[in-house]
Amino acid sequence: MSSPSAHPIVERPREALPSRGAALLFRLKATCFQAWRGWSDLTGDGPRRHPKGEQLARTPIVGTQSGDIWFETTVASEKRLQFGKVQNLRVSAATFHGTEVPANRVWSFWRQLGRTTARKGFAVGRELREGCLIPTLGGGLCQLSGAIYNAALEAGLEIVERHAHSHPGVGNLAAVGRDATVFWNYVDLRLRAPFPWRLEVELSSTRLTVRIRSTKKEVPDRLAPTRGGRASLTTAAQPGSCASCGVAACFRHLKPDTDDNPGRTAWVVDEWWPEWASHLAQLESPADLLLRPLDGYRWRKPNYAWDVAAFRSAQSATLLTLRRAWSTRRLREQGAERQRALLAWDERLARHYARQLQPEHTHLVVAQNLLPFLWHEGVLGGRTFDVLMVRMPIQELQAQLDLAARLHPDSTTCADFRAPKWLGDAEAQALAAAEHWITPHRAIADLSSQRAIALPWKMPAASKAESGNAKRVVFPASTLGRKGAYELREAARALDLELVCLGGIIERPDFWSGIKLGVASSASWFDGAAAVVLPAFVEHRPRRLLTAISAGVPVIATPQCGLGSMPGVTEVPAGDAAALAEALRNILSRSQHEAAAR
């Protein structure tokens, strides 16, 4: 519980307190002004909403402004209002970012943003009114309008309309006369320029950044602010906040919040991996919220078997997940159509989860397949987050597929699908901003710039493999170029191997022509094998390799399989058939000597 000193009760003369009557009068006046502004814009040459675009995305930055979004406080009620403010900045940044305004057209803060409503995701923040910082829906947007105003000054934009705060103690910009307040819809910020320009608004975990880009060739000197400077914050009295002023007699007074740490953690997940259990076990206390596809225990779906005991509450997207399963089950196991469908369902799931998050969810743990969509929608702005890494980053993944396609131009699968560029860019930006990458995959961990939380692979139970043919090799995958099928085929022909393939032949029906193909039992598929070989360019879930290791069968894999220096594993470079053949030769020779000794 917060200490009484954090929000002492203060006595003020009743005539000095805001009254309900004055608040009602303000509301009536504001409604008249709003109606007048709305009618004027409708009947006159009012500003229009400008679309987002990419035409000016690479033009020079001609104006910028950045500032912290958090301030230090020990009062829990103030923290909640900060969470609300940051949520409002989050929603607004996603709306404004990428807006491109033609030359000589007016840009309006409110016309671009629209009215702040809870349905749009806006929350209760702080607003300056009658000398007080009061809780109000959409409060805190003046930090954004002020940042845009200052960036516009630097960029040489014409300030068509701008209003100062009524109190100089509401921030650094107000203290020096460079603030810009907004109040729907008649207290507006409006800009214009004789050149086309682009507005970018980004929210990191700690800072708000506004940039203006333009095609103009010269950057003029900054325009002077439209009014004189203000006293510094050290001499200007700061307005009281209803969350901490302690004036209990005021009708706006907020009761003290009994939660000293109102910030929350949410896990935004998709499939369950057994490795996540070891990470959950390391948490000092249960996480607050689990957003999962469905209850894996109730629906008997082990791939969604998240343990709700590690969380204080859990919510499911059951209907959406069942629709996803029904839609994708009719598609081929491989191929571009399936990949496009999975990405579309990932986006829908991410948007569904985003609507469940509350402003107090200040730290997230996010499944990687949902990450680029949450980043692109601005959901991660103003939050810290970790990522459950389930595959290589898209850009690295596609670089590996490009390598496979260059080495094997006749492959029908290595170049059949690539994710949209914006998706790879969004994921790369989000991964760069993440605090940690959580993964058991060693190759993925190595890409994290020492931010990885490297988990141990969960080793499956497996009986000891039976000895058998010294030239029998198991390929634990479908026949795909990205799984190293071409390199294995070359090595198998050179060494006269017997090959057991555990998946379908996807490349072409006669791919293994001239190679002796064996058949594995459904249970102990590794019995009789001299080695299990996966020379993959891409492999994110090496479950069968882990089973082989548990059964004592030698494994040959590439670093892209993510096993690292596990006992019994020989690593070879992806795409190097000669290195694979040499590794196989060594293992087969050792297997033959062991068979002779028996």
C-alpha positions as CSV (number, residue, x, y, z in Angstrom):
1,M,0.0,0.0,0.0
2,S,1.2,3.5,-0.8
3,S,2.5,5.5,2.2
4,P,0.2,8.4,3.3
5,S,3.0,10.9,2.5
6,A,2.6,10.0,-1.1
7,H,-0.8,11.6,-1.2
8,P,-1.4,13.8,1.9
9,I,-4.8,15.3,2.5
10,V,-4.7,19.0,1.8
11,E,-7.3,21.5,3.0
12,R,-8.2,24.3,0.6
13,P,-10.9,27.0,0.9
14,R,-14.1,25.7,-0.8
15,E,-14.4,28.8,-2.9
16,A,-11.0,28.0,-4.4
17,L,-12.1,24.5,-5.4
18,P,-13.4,23.5,-8.8
19,S,-17.2,23.0,-8.7
20,R,-19.5,20.7,-10.5
21,G,-21.4,23.8,-11.7
22,A,-18.2,25.3,-13.3
23,A,-17.5,21.9,-14.9
24,L,-21.0,21.8,-16.4
25,L,-20.6,25.3,-17.7
26,F,-17.3,24.4,-19.3
27,R,-18.8,21.4,-20.9
28,L,-21.7,23.5,-22.4
29,K,-19.2,26.1,-23.7
30,A,-17.0,23.4,-25.2
31,T,-19.9,21.7,-26.9
32,C,-20.9,25.0,-28.6
33,F,-17.3,25.6,-29.7
34,Q,-17.1,22.0,-31.0
35,A,-20.3,22.4,-32.9
36,W,-19.2,25.7,-34.4
37,R,-15.8,24.3,-35.5
38,G,-17.4,21.2,-37.0
39,W,-19.9,23.3,-39.0
40,S,-17.2,25.6,-40.2
41,D,-15.0,22.8,-41.4
42,L,-17.9,21.1,-43.0
43,T,-19.3,24.1,-44.9
44,G,-16.0,25.9,-45.5
45,D,-12.7,24.8,-46.9
46,G,-11.8,22.7,-43.9
47,P,-8.8,20.3,-43.7
48,R,-9.1,16.8,-45.0
49,R,-7.7,13.5,-43.7
50,H,-4.5,12.6,-45.5
51,P,-3.5,9.0,-46.4
52,K,-0.4,7.2,-45.4
53,G,2.2,6.5,-48.1
54,E,5.8,5.5,-48.8
55,Q,6.7,8.1,-51.5
56,L,8.5,10.3,-49.1
57,A,9.8,7.6,-46.8
58,R,13.4,8.0,-47.9
59,T,13.5,11.8,-48.2
60,P,15.7,13.8,-45.8
61,I,14.6,14.5,-42.2
62,V,14.0,18.3,-42.0
63,G,12.5,18.5,-38.5
64,T,12.6,16.3,-35.4
65,Q,11.6,16.4,-31.7
66,S,12.0,13.7,-29.1
67,G,11.2,13.5,-25.4
68,D,10.7,11.1,-22.5
69,I,7.2,9.6,-22.0
70,W,7.6,8.6,-18.4
71,F,8.2,10.7,-15.2
72,E,9.3,9.4,-11.8
73,T,6.5,9.1,-9.3
74,T,5.8,6.9,-6.3
75,V,2.1,7.5,-6.4
76,A,0.2,4.5,-7.9
77,S,-2.7,6.6,-9.1
78,E,-0.2,8.8,-11.0
79,K,1.3,5.7,-12.5
80,R,-2.0,4.6,-13.8
81,L,-2.6,7.9,-15.4
82,Q,0.8,7.7,-17.0
83,F,-0.2,4.2,-18.4
84,G,-3.3,5.9,-19.9
85,K,-1.3,8.7,-21.4
86,V,1.2,6.3,-23.0
87,Q,-1.7,4.2,-24.3
88,N,-3.1,7.4,-25.9
89,L,0.3,8.2,-27.4
90,R,0.5,4.6,-28.7
91,V,-2.9,4.7,-30.5
92,S,-2.2,8.2,-31.9
93,A,1.4,7.3,-33.1
94,A,0.0,4.4,-35.0
95,T,-2.6,6.7,-36.6
96,F,-0.2,9.5,-37.5
97,H,2.9,7.5,-38.6
98,G,3.5,7.6,-42.3
99,T,1.0,10.3,-43.1
100,E,2.0,12.2,-46.3
101,V,0.6,15.7,-46.9
102,P,0.6,17.3,-50.4
103,A,2.0,20.8,-50.9
104,N,-0.3,23.7,-49.8
105,R,-2.7,21.4,-48.1
106,V,-3.6,21.9,-44.4
107,W,-2.9,19.1,-41.9
108,S,-5.1,19.1,-38.8
109,F,-4.3,17.1,-35.6
110,W,-7.9,16.4,-34.9
111,R,-9.0,15.8,-38.5
112,Q,-6.2,13.2,-38.8
113,L,-6.8,11.5,-35.5
114,G,-10.5,11.7,-35.0
115,R,-12.3,11.9,-31.7
116,T,-10.7,10.0,-28.8
117,T,-13.0,7.2,-27.7
118,A,-12.6,4.1,-25.6
119,R,-13.8,2.1,-28.6
120,K,-10.7,3.3,-30.6
121,G,-8.4,2.2,-27.7
122,F,-8.0,5.5,-25.9
123,A,-7.6,5.5,-22.1
124,V,-7.9,7.9,-19.2
125,G,-4.9,10.2,-18.9
126,R,-4.2,13.7,-17.6
127,E,-5.6,16.9,-19.0
128,L,-4.9,20.5,-17.9
129,R,-8.2,22.2,-16.9
130,E,-9.0,25.0,-14.5
131,G,-5.4,25.0,-13.3
132,C,-5.5,21.2,-12.4
133,L,-4.3,18.1,-14.1
134,I,-7.6,16.0,-14.2
135,P,-8.2,12.5,-15.4
136,T,-9.9,12.4,-18.8
137,L,-10.3,10.1,-21.7
138,G,-7.6,10.7,-24.2
139,G,-5.5,12.8,-21.8
140,G,-1.8,13.4,-22.4
141,L,-1.9,14.0,-26.2
142,C,-0.5,17.5,-25.7
143,Q,3.0,15.9,-25.5
144,L,2.4,14.6,-29.0
145,S,0.9,17.9,-30.4
146,G,3.8,19.8,-28.8
147,A,6.4,17.5,-30.3
148,I,4.8,17.9,-33.8
149,Y,4.7,21.6,-33.4
150,N,8.4,21.9,-32.6
151,A,9.3,19.5,-35.4
152,A,7.2,21.7,-37.7
153,L,9.0,24.8,-36.6
154,E,12.3,23.2,-37.4
155,A,11.1,22.0,-40.8
156,G,9.9,25.4,-41.8
157,L,6.2,24.5,-41.9
158,E,3.6,27.3,-41.7
159,I,1.7,27.2,-38.4
160,V,-1.9,27.7,-39.4
161,E,-3.3,27.2,-35.9
162,R,-1.7,26.6,-32.5
163,H,-2.7,27.2,-28.9
164,A,-0.6,27.4,-25.8
165,H,-1.4,25.8,-22.5
166,S,-3.1,28.0,-19.9
167,H,-0.3,27.1,-17.4
168,P,3.5,27.2,-17.9
169,G,4.2,24.3,-15.5
170,V,3.0,21.4,-17.6
171,G,6.3,20.5,-19.2
172,N,9.6,21.7,-20.6
173,L,8.1,22.9,-23.9
174,A,5.4,25.0,-22.1
175,A,8.1,26.5,-19.9
176,V,9.9,28.1,-22.9
177,G,6.8,28.9,-24.9
178,R,7.0,26.1,-27.5
179,D,4.1,24.0,-26.4
180,A,0.9,23.2,-28.3
181,T,-2.2,22.1,-26.6
182,V,-5.2,20.4,-28.2
183,F,-8.8,19.8,-27.2
184,W,-11.4,18.2,-29.5
185,N,-12.0,19.7,-31.9
186,Y,-11.8,23.5,-31.7
187,V,-8.4,23.7,-29.9
188,D,-6.4,22.3,-32.8
189,L,-2.9,22.2,-34.3
190,R,-2.9,22.9,-38.0
191,L,0.1,23.0,-40.4
192,R,0.7,23.7,-44.0
193,A,3.8,23.8,-46.3
194,P,4.5,24.9,-49.9
195,F,6.1,21.4,-50.4
196,P,5.0,17.9,-49.8
197,W,6.0,16.4,-46.4
198,R,5.7,13.3,-44.4
199,L,5.0,12.9,-40.7
200,E,6.6,10.0,-38.7
201,V,5.7,9.3,-35.1
202,E,7.4,6.5,-33.2
203,L,7.2,5.4,-29.6
204,S,10.0,3.4,-28.0
205,S,9.7,1.9,-24.5
206,T,10.8,5.3,-23.1
207,R,10.7,8.0,-25.7
208,L,8.3,9.7,-28.2
209,T,10.0,10.8,-31.4
210,V,8.5,12.9,-34.2
211,R,10.2,13.4,-37.5
212,I,9.1,15.4,-40.6
213,R,10.6,14.4,-44.0
214,S,10.4,16.5,-47.1
215,T,11.7,16.8,-50.6
216,K,12.7,20.5,-50.2
217,K,16.3,21.1,-51.0
218,E,17.2,23.6,-48.3
219,V,16.2,23.6,-44.7
220,P,15.4,27.2,-43.5
221,D,16.2,28.6,-40.1
222,R,13.8,27.6,-37.4
223,L,10.8,29.8,-37.2
224,A,10.3,31.7,-33.9
225,P,7.6,30.4,-31.6
226,T,4.3,32.3,-31.9
227,R,4.6,33.8,-28.4
228,G,7.3,34.8,-25.9
229,G,9.2,32.5,-23.7
230,R,8.0,31.2,-20.4
231,A,9.7,31.0,-17.0
232,S,11.7,27.9,-16.4
233,L,10.2,25.0,-14.5
234,T,12.3,25.8,-11.5
235,T,10.4,29.1,-11.1
236,A,7.0,28.3,-12.5
237,A,4.5,26.6,-10.1
238,Q,3.4,23.2,-11.4
239,P,-0.4,22.5,-11.5
240,G,-1.8,20.1,-9.0
241,S,-2.9,16.6,-10.2
242,C,-6.1,15.0,-9.0
243,A,-4.2,11.8,-8.5
244,S,-1.8,13.3,-6.0
245,C,-2.8,16.7,-4.8
246,G,-4.6,15.3,-1.7
247,V,-7.5,17.8,-1.9
248,A,-10.1,15.4,-0.7
249,A,-12.9,17.9,-0.7
250,C,-12.7,18.4,-4.5
251,F,-15.3,16.4,-6.5
252,R,-12.5,15.3,-8.9
253,H,-10.3,13.9,-6.1
254,L,-9.1,10.4,-6.8
255,K,-9.0,7.9,-4.0
256,P,-5.5,6.6,-3.3
257,D,-4.6,3.5,-5.2
258,T,-3.7,0.6,-2.9
259,D,-1.5,-1.1,-5.5
260,D,2.1,0.1,-5.2
261,N,3.1,-1.5,-8.5
262,P,0.2,-1.3,-10.9
263,G,2.3,-2.3,-13.9
264,R,1.4,-5.7,-15.4
265,T,3.0,-8.4,-17.5
266,A,1.2,-10.2,-20.3
267,W,2.2,-13.2,-22.4
268,V,0.9,-13.0,-25.9
269,V,1.5,-16.5,-27.3
270,D,0.6,-19.1,-29.9
271,E,2.0,-22.6,-29.9
272,W,3.4,-24.2,-26.7
273,W,6.9,-25.5,-26.7
274,P,8.1,-27.7,-23.8
275,E,11.2,-25.5,-23.5
276,W,9.0,-22.5,-22.3
277,A,8.3,-24.4,-19.1
278,S,11.9,-24.0,-17.9
279,H,11.7,-20.2,-18.5
280,L,8.4,-20.0,-16.6
281,A,9.9,-21.9,-13.7
282,Q,12.6,-19.2,-13.4
283,L,10.0,-16.4,-12.9
284,E,10.0,-15.0,-9.3
285,S,6.2,-14.7,-9.3
286,P,3.4,-15.7,-11.7
287,A,2.9,-13.5,-14.7
288,D,-0.4,-11.5,-14.8
289,L,-2.1,-12.5,-18.0
290,L,-1.8,-15.3,-20.5
291,L,-3.4,-14.6,-24.0
292,R,-3.4,-18.0,-25.7
293,P,-5.1,-19.5,-28.7
294,L,-7.2,-22.0,-26.8
295,D,-7.2,-24.2,-23.7
296,G,-5.0,-27.1,-24.9
297,Y,-6.0,-29.4,-22.1
298,R,-9.7,-28.9,-22.5
299,W,-9.5,-29.4,-26.3
300,R,-6.8,-32.1,-26.1
301,K,-4.4,-30.1,-28.2
302,P,-0.8,-30.6,-26.8
303,N,0.5,-27.9,-29.0
304,Y,-1.5,-25.4,-27.0
305,A,-1.0,-26.9,-23.6
306,W,0.0,-23.8,-21.7
307,D,0.1,-24.2,-18.0
308,V,-2.3,-21.6,-16.6
309,A,-0.9,-22.2,-13.1
310,A,2.0,-19.9,-14.0
311,F,-0.4,-17.0,-14.6
312,R,-2.9,-15.1,-12.6
313,S,-5.5,-15.1,-15.4
314,A,-5.8,-16.5,-18.9
315,Q,-7.9,-15.6,-21.9
316,S,-8.4,-17.7,-25.1
317,A,-9.1,-16.9,-28.7
318,T,-10.9,-20.2,-29.2
319,L,-13.2,-19.4,-32.1
320,L,-10.5,-17.7,-34.0
321,T,-8.1,-20.6,-33.5
322,L,-10.7,-23.2,-34.6
323,R,-11.4,-21.2,-37.7
324,R,-7.6,-21.0,-38.4
325,A,-7.4,-24.8,-38.0
326,W,-10.3,-25.5,-40.3
327,S,-9.0,-23.1,-42.9
328,T,-5.4,-24.3,-43.0
329,R,-6.1,-28.1,-42.8
330,R,-7.4,-28.0,-46.4
331,L,-4.1,-26.6,-47.7
332,R,-1.0,-28.6,-48.6
333,E,1.6,-29.2,-45.9
334,Q,4.1,-27.2,-47.9
335,G,3.8,-24.3,-50.4
336,A,3.3,-20.6,-50.9
337,E,-0.5,-20.8,-50.5
338,R,-0.2,-22.3,-47.0
339,Q,2.4,-19.8,-45.9
340,R,0.3,-16.8,-47.1
341,A,-2.7,-18.3,-45.2
342,L,-0.7,-18.8,-42.0
343,L,0.6,-15.2,-42.1
344,A,-3.0,-13.9,-42.6
345,W,-4.2,-15.9,-39.6
346,D,-1.2,-14.7,-37.5
347,E,-2.2,-11.1,-38.2
348,R,-5.8,-11.8,-37.2
349,L,-4.7,-13.4,-34.0
350,A,-2.3,-10.5,-33.2
351,R,-5.1,-8.0,-33.7
352,H,-7.4,-10.0,-31.5
353,Y,-4.8,-10.1,-28.7
354,A,-4.1,-6.4,-29.0
355,R,-7.7,-5.6,-28.1
356,Q,-7.3,-7.6,-24.9
357,L,-4.3,-5.7,-23.7
358,Q,-4.8,-2.9,-21.1
359,P,-2.7,0.2,-20.6
360,E,-1.2,-1.2,-17.4
361,H,0.3,-4.1,-19.4
362,T,3.7,-2.4,-19.6
363,H,5.8,-5.6,-20.3
364,L,4.9,-8.3,-22.8
365,V,6.3,-11.7,-23.7
366,V,5.4,-12.1,-27.4
367,A,5.4,-15.1,-29.7
368,Q,7.6,-14.4,-32.7
369,N,5.0,-15.1,-35.3
370,L,2.8,-12.4,-33.9
371,L,5.7,-9.9,-33.3
372,P,5.8,-8.1,-36.7
373,F,2.1,-7.5,-36.7
374,L,2.0,-6.1,-33.2
375,W,5.0,-3.9,-34.0
376,H,3.4,-2.7,-37.3
377,E,0.2,-1.7,-35.5
378,G,2.1,0.2,-32.8
379,V,1.0,-2.1,-30.0
380,L,4.5,-2.5,-28.6
381,G,5.2,1.3,-28.4
382,G,5.7,2.5,-24.8
383,R,6.3,-1.1,-23.6
384,T,9.2,-3.3,-22.9
385,F,9.0,-6.8,-24.3
386,D,10.7,-10.2,-24.8
387,V,10.2,-12.5,-27.7
388,L,9.6,-16.3,-27.8
389,M,11.8,-17.1,-30.8
390,V,10.4,-20.0,-32.8
391,R,12.3,-19.6,-36.0
392,M,15.1,-17.6,-37.6
393,P,14.3,-13.9,-38.2
394,I,12.5,-13.5,-41.5
395,Q,15.4,-11.7,-43.2
396,E,17.9,-14.3,-42.1
397,L,15.5,-17.1,-43.0
398,Q,15.0,-15.8,-46.5
399,A,18.7,-15.3,-46.9
400,Q,19.2,-19.0,-46.2
401,L,16.4,-19.9,-48.7
402,D,18.0,-17.6,-51.3
403,L,21.3,-19.5,-50.8
404,A,19.5,-22.8,-51.3
405,A,17.8,-21.5,-54.4
406,R,21.1,-20.3,-55.9
407,L,22.7,-23.7,-55.3
408,H,19.7,-25.6,-56.6
409,P,18.0,-23.6,-59.3
410,D,16.0,-26.6,-60.4
411,S,14.3,-26.9,-57.0
412,T,10.6,-26.4,-57.0
413,T,10.4,-25.4,-53.3
414,C,13.4,-23.2,-52.4
415,A,12.0,-20.0,-54.0
416,D,8.3,-20.7,-54.0
417,F,7.5,-18.1,-51.2
418,R,8.9,-15.0,-49.7
419,A,7.3,-12.8,-47.0
420,P,6.4,-9.2,-47.9
421,K,9.3,-6.8,-47.4
422,W,7.4,-4.7,-44.8
423,L,6.9,-7.8,-42.7
424,G,10.6,-8.6,-42.6
425,D,11.4,-4.9,-41.9
426,A,8.8,-4.8,-39.1
427,E,10.2,-7.9,-37.5
428,A,13.8,-6.7,-37.7
429,Q,12.9,-3.4,-36.0
430,A,10.9,-5.2,-33.3
431,L,13.7,-7.7,-32.6
432,A,16.2,-4.8,-32.4
433,A,14.0,-3.2,-29.7
434,A,13.3,-6.4,-27.7
435,E,14.9,-6.8,-24.3
436,H,15.5,-10.5,-24.7
437,W,15.2,-13.3,-27.3
438,I,14.0,-16.5,-25.5
439,T,15.0,-19.6,-27.4
440,P,16.5,-23.1,-27.1
441,H,17.8,-22.7,-30.7
442,R,21.6,-22.0,-30.6
443,A,21.8,-20.4,-34.1
444,I,19.0,-18.1,-33.3
445,A,20.5,-17.2,-29.9
446,D,23.8,-16.4,-31.7
447,L,22.0,-13.7,-33.7
448,S,20.7,-11.9,-30.7
449,S,23.7,-9.6,-29.9
450,Q,24.0,-11.2,-26.4
451,R,20.4,-10.6,-25.5
452,A,19.4,-14.2,-25.7
453,I,17.9,-16.2,-22.8
454,A,19.3,-19.6,-24.0
455,L,17.1,-22.4,-22.8
456,P,18.0,-26.1,-22.8
457,W,16.3,-28.3,-25.4
458,K,13.7,-30.6,-23.8
459,M,15.1,-34.1,-24.5
460,P,12.4,-36.7,-25.4
461,A,12.4,-40.1,-23.9
462,A,13.7,-42.7,-26.3
463,S,14.7,-46.3,-26.0
464,K,18.3,-47.3,-26.9
465,A,18.6,-47.7,-30.7
466,E,19.2,-51.2,-32.1
467,S,22.3,-51.7,-34.2
468,G,21.9,-52.7,-37.8
469,N,23.1,-51.8,-41.3
470,A,26.3,-49.9,-41.2
471,K,25.3,-47.9,-44.4
472,R,21.7,-47.1,-43.3
473,V,21.1,-43.4,-42.9
474,V,17.8,-41.7,-41.8
475,F,16.7,-38.4,-43.3
476,P,14.2,-37.1,-40.7
477,A,12.3,-34.7,-43.0
478,S,10.3,-34.3,-46.2
479,T,12.3,-34.2,-49.4
480,L,12.8,-30.5,-49.7
481,G,15.7,-28.5,-51.0
482,R,15.7,-26.3,-47.8
483,K,16.2,-29.5,-45.7
484,G,19.4,-30.4,-47.5
485,A,17.9,-33.1,-49.7
486,Y,20.2,-32.2,-52.7
487,E,23.4,-32.4,-50.6
488,L,22.3,-35.7,-49.0
489,R,21.4,-37.2,-52.4
490,E,24.9,-36.4,-53.7
491,A,26.6,-37.9,-50.6
492,A,24.3,-41.0,-50.7
493,R,25.3,-41.7,-54.3
494,A,29.0,-41.2,-53.6
495,L,28.9,-43.5,-50.5
496,D,26.3,-46.1,-51.8
497,L,24.0,-45.5,-48.8
498,E,20.7,-47.0,-47.9
499,L,18.4,-44.0,-47.2
500,V,15.3,-43.9,-45.0
501,C,13.1,-40.8,-45.6
502,L,10.6,-39.9,-42.9
503,G,8.6,-37.4,-45.0
504,G,7.0,-37.1,-48.3
505,I,8.8,-36.5,-51.6
506,I,7.9,-32.9,-52.4
507,E,10.6,-31.9,-54.9
508,R,9.7,-34.4,-57.7
509,P,8.7,-38.1,-57.7
510,D,12.0,-39.4,-59.1
511,F,14.2,-37.3,-56.8
512,W,15.9,-40.3,-55.2
513,S,16.3,-42.2,-58.4
514,G,19.3,-44.6,-58.2
515,I,19.4,-44.6,-54.4
516,K,18.3,-47.5,-52.3
517,L,15.4,-46.5,-50.1
518,G,14.6,-48.3,-46.9
519,V,11.5,-48.3,-44.7
520,A,11.5,-47.4,-41.0
521,S,9.1,-48.7,-38.4
522,S,6.7,-46.1,-37.1
523,A,7.8,-46.3,-33.5
524,S,11.6,-46.8,-33.4
525,W,12.4,-45.2,-36.8
526,F,16.0,-44.8,-35.8
527,D,16.6,-48.6,-35.2
528,G,19.4,-50.0,-37.4
529,A,20.6,-46.5,-38.5
530,A,24.3,-45.7,-38.6
531,A,23.4,-42.0,-38.5
532,V,20.5,-39.5,-38.6
533,V,21.3,-36.8,-41.1
534,L,19.7,-33.4,-41.6
535,P,21.9,-31.0,-43.6
536,A,19.2,-28.3,-43.6
537,F,19.4,-24.7,-44.6
538,V,16.4,-24.1,-42.4
539,E,15.3,-26.1,-39.3
540,H,13.5,-24.6,-36.4
541,R,12.2,-27.6,-34.4
542,P,14.8,-30.4,-34.5
543,R,12.6,-32.7,-32.5
544,R,13.6,-35.9,-34.4
545,L,17.2,-35.0,-34.1
546,L,16.7,-34.7,-30.3
547,T,15.0,-38.1,-30.3
548,A,18.0,-39.6,-32.1
549,I,20.4,-38.1,-29.7
550,S,18.4,-39.6,-26.8
551,A,18.5,-43.0,-28.5
552,G,22.3,-42.8,-28.9
553,V,22.3,-42.5,-32.7
554,P,25.0,-40.2,-34.2
555,V,23.5,-37.1,-35.7
556,I,24.9,-35.0,-38.6
557,A,23.3,-31.5,-38.8
558,T,24.0,-28.0,-39.9
559,P,24.3,-25.1,-37.4
560,Q,20.9,-23.9,-38.7
561,C,19.4,-26.9,-36.9
562,G,20.2,-25.1,-33.6
563,L,21.7,-28.0,-31.6
564,G,25.0,-26.4,-30.9
565,S,27.7,-28.5,-29.3
566,M,25.4,-31.3,-28.0
567,P,27.1,-34.7,-27.4
568,G,26.8,-37.0,-30.4
569,V,26.3,-34.2,-33.0
570,T,28.6,-33.5,-35.9
571,E,28.0,-30.1,-37.6
572,V,28.6,-29.5,-41.3
573,P,28.0,-26.3,-43.3
574,A,24.7,-25.9,-45.1
575,G,25.1,-26.5,-48.9
576,D,28.4,-28.3,-48.6
577,A,27.9,-31.8,-50.0
578,A,31.6,-32.6,-49.8
579,A,31.8,-31.8,-46.0
580,L,28.6,-33.9,-45.5
581,A,30.1,-36.8,-47.4
582,E,33.3,-36.6,-45.3
583,A,31.3,-36.5,-42.0
584,L,29.2,-39.5,-43.1
585,R,32.4,-41.4,-44.2
586,N,33.9,-40.9,-40.7
587,I,30.7,-42.0,-38.9
588,L,30.2,-45.0,-41.2
589,S,33.8,-46.1,-40.7
590,R,33.4,-45.9,-37.0
591,S,30.1,-47.8,-37.2
592,Q,31.7,-50.6,-39.2
593,H,34.6,-51.0,-36.7
594,E,32.1,-51.2,-33.9
595,A,30.1,-53.8,-35.7
596,A,33.2,-55.9,-36.4
597,A,34.2,-55.6,-32.7
598,R,30.8,-57.0,-31.7
